[in-house]
């Protein structure tokens, strides 16, 4: 009987912990890079964007809900873009819209991420 009560309490504890809201995890540049990496050939002037590229753009957009998340993602994207050899800025700027994501700001190498 005591063993059954301990098991029941353990199950109840696990269920309670699963229901506790967790603190939001900040968006980091490694994660951003992994999401947008499939866009590399397109932002270098190649055809596309690919379905994988658009999936990454949509996922990043959906994950960057808070202003802090958007600013972090923006800073990461700006840093990634500055490191891309032969960046086609028009393709980079147009990627979100081509993927069906409307942003309330224009993407550029000089974007002020504190304002997104």
C-alpha positions in Angstrom: 0.0 0.0 0.0 2.8 2.5 0.9 4.5 1.7 -2.4 1.4 2.5 -4.3 1.0 5.8 -2.5 4.7 6.7 -3.3 4.1 5.9 -6.9 0.9 8.0 -7.0 2.7 10.9 -5.4 5.6 10.6 -7.9 3.1 10.7 -10.8 1.3 13.7 -9.3 4.6 15.5 -8.9 5.6 14.8 -12.5 2.2 16.1 -13.8 2.5 19.2 -11.6 6.0 20.0 -12.9 4.9 19.5 -16.5 2.1 22.0 -16.0 4.4 24.7 -14.6 5.1 27.4 -17.2 8.7 27.6 -18.1 10.6 30.8 -18.7 11.0 31.6 -22.3 14.3 30.6 -23.8 16.1 33.4 -25.5 16.8 33.1 -29.2 20.5 32.5 -29.8 22.4 33.0 -33.0 23.3 29.3 -33.4 19.6 28.5 -33.6 18.9 31.4 -36.0 21.7 30.3 -38.2 20.4 26.7 -38.3 16.9 27.9 -39.3 18.1 30.2 -42.1 21.0 28.2 -43.4 18.9 26.7 -46.2 18.4 30.2 -47.5 22.1 30.7 -48.2 22.1 29.9 -52.0 19.1 32.2 -52.5 20.6 35.2 -50.7 23.8 34.7 -52.7 21.7 35.2 -55.9 20.6 31.6 -56.6 17.1 30.3 -57.4 14.5 30.0 -54.7 13.8 30.4 -51.9 13.5 26.7 -51.2 10.8 25.1 -49.2 13.4 24.4 -46.4 14.4 28.1 -46.5 10.8 29.2 -46.1 10.1 26.7 -43.3 13.1 28.1 -41.4 12.0 31.7 -42.0 8.4 30.9 -40.8 9.7 29.0 -37.8 12.0 31.9 -36.8 9.1 34.4 -37.2 6.8 32.2 -35.1 9.5 31.8 -32.4 10.4 35.5 -32.2 7.2 36.7 -30.4 8.6 39.1 -27.8 10.4 42.3 -28.7 13.5 40.9 -27.0 13.3 37.8 -29.2 12.8 39.9 -32.4 15.8 42.1 -31.5 18.0 39.1 -30.8 16.9 37.4 -34.0 17.5 40.7 -35.9 21.0 41.1 -34.4 21.8 37.5 -35.3 20.5 37.9 -38.9 22.5 41.1 -39.4 25.7 39.4 -38.2 25.1 36.4 -40.4 24.3 38.6 -43.4 27.5 40.6 -42.9 29.5 37.3 -43.1 28.0 36.1 -46.3 30.2 36.3 -49.3 28.4 37.7 -52.4 25.3 38.6 -50.5 22.5 39.7 -52.9 20.8 42.2 -50.6 17.6 42.3 -52.8 17.1 38.6 -52.4 17.9 38.8 -48.6 15.4 41.7 -48.2 12.7 39.9 -50.1 13.0 36.4 -48.6 10.4 36.9 -45.8 7.7 38.1 -48.3 8.5 35.4 -50.8 8.0 32.9 -47.9 4.7 34.4 -47.0 5.9 36.2 -43.9 5.0 39.9 -43.5 7.4 41.9 -41.4 6.6 45.4 -40.2 10.2 46.5 -41.0 12.6 46.2 -43.9 15.6 43.9 -43.6 19.0 45.5 -44.4 22.6 45.3 -43.4 22.1 48.6 -41.6 18.9 47.8 -39.8 18.6 49.3 -36.3 17.6 46.2 -34.4 16.6 48.2 -31.3 13.6 49.4 -33.3 12.1 46.0 -34.3 
